[in-house]
Amino acid sequence: MGAMATLSLSACASAKPRFLSYRGPEVTSLVINKGARKMYLLHNEQILREYDVDLGFAPRGTKSKKGDGRTPEGTYLIDRRNPRSRYHLSLGISYPNSEDRAKAKAAGVDPGGDIFIHGQPNLRSEFKRAKKTPDWTAGCIAVKNDEIEEIYAMVNEGTVITLRP
């Protein structure tokens, strides 16, 4: 699966910490293949990690308006980190970009926003509701909690993310 990299705990061993540290090749980009439900973390052309993902509840096609349940398609940036997410941890995606906003304006709709890569819901009631279908988010990319901990450690703000059909 690629070069050996080290993920280590950044807190004392008495309790499992949420934040890991990463000492390995830089993640230079992320690629989401929506059709295959896969996310890849890459260092240049080399795949460092591969994850299964859940998408928005209406996964076919690209996001065009708020509430459509679609996950965007296109190229964006990881633009923020949320250690207090309702979904364990999360990394923000810079949707909508200027092209998305222009298309939404021309259609007379709100493009939506707040698209993230995140873990599972923190609240048990939300978790039960979320897992009834394979694609359950409002347009985000969801992974398991241990996976978002790893991704959160490996991916920096400003990293390019490409979401493909």
PyMOL commands that set and color helices and strands:
alter all, ss='L'
color gray80, all
select helices_A, chain A and resi 98-107+124-130+145-154
alter helices_A, ss='H'
color red, helices_A
select strands_A, chain A and resi 6-9+20-23+29-33+38-43+46-52+74-82+90-93+115-118+141-142+160-164
alter strands_A, ss='S'
color yellow, strands_A
deselect
rebuild
show_as cartoon
